[in-house]
Amino acid sequence: MWLILTALAAVAATIVWYVKSPGDKYKLGILSLMLWGATIMWVVDHIMAFASEGGEFFELGTDATMLGVAVIVLALVVWTLTLVITDPKGVLKKIFNK
């Protein structure tokens, strides 16, 4: 399930990035790349595990769902930190220059 959730989040982030692409003020490309990197990593992991061990390709349990949600939240936290550090709207600059 973590593969499915991360892939859906990557697709959503890519669509939003593409729509907002000319300015990319909010660094949506970074979020998209993080999520696509995780998705590609897990696709390779699933293929290798399925080829060597067999079994089911997708895990659909509660633990797998929680792992997918945790990865998406972590990507959002890193993206938010990137926004705070780069301060694209200059909000922090205005606060600290008073």
C-alpha positions, 0 to 999 in steps of 0.5 A: 500500500505504501507504493500505491499511496506514494505513487498517487502523491507523486502524481498529484504533486507532479500535476500541481507542479506542472500547472504552477510550473512557470514560476515554481515559487513554492518549490513543488518540483522538489516535492515531486522529485522526492515522491517520485524517488521514493516511488521508483525505489519501492517499485524496484524493491517490490520487483526484486522481492517478488522475483526472489521470494514470490508472494503478493506484489502489493501489501494492503494491510494497516501497517503498509498504509501507515508507512505510506502515510508516514512517508508522505508526511515526511516528504511534506515536512522536508518540503515545508522546511525547504520553503521556510529556508528559502522563504519565497514570499519574503515573510520571514525577512519582513518579520526579522527585519523589523 
